[in-house]
């Protein structure tokens, strides 16, 4: 699945609460990050949970608060 497909799929949830589990992510491209951020802007009920160390690093660089359960990024 590419970033555009992921963003399109996330949009199918509309404004419904959705948790996006990134625990298995080993690489997060800039395009995928843009897709997640865009989907998060459109759906404020979307949350990223269980980010892998790689995903957490990229999200931390983006300085976006998309995490739940008081997960911190360093």
Secondary structure, 3 states (H helix, E strand, C coil): CCHHHHHHHHHCCCCCCEEEECCCCCCCCHHHHHHHHHHHHHCCCEEEECCCHHHHHHHHHHCCCCECCCCCCC
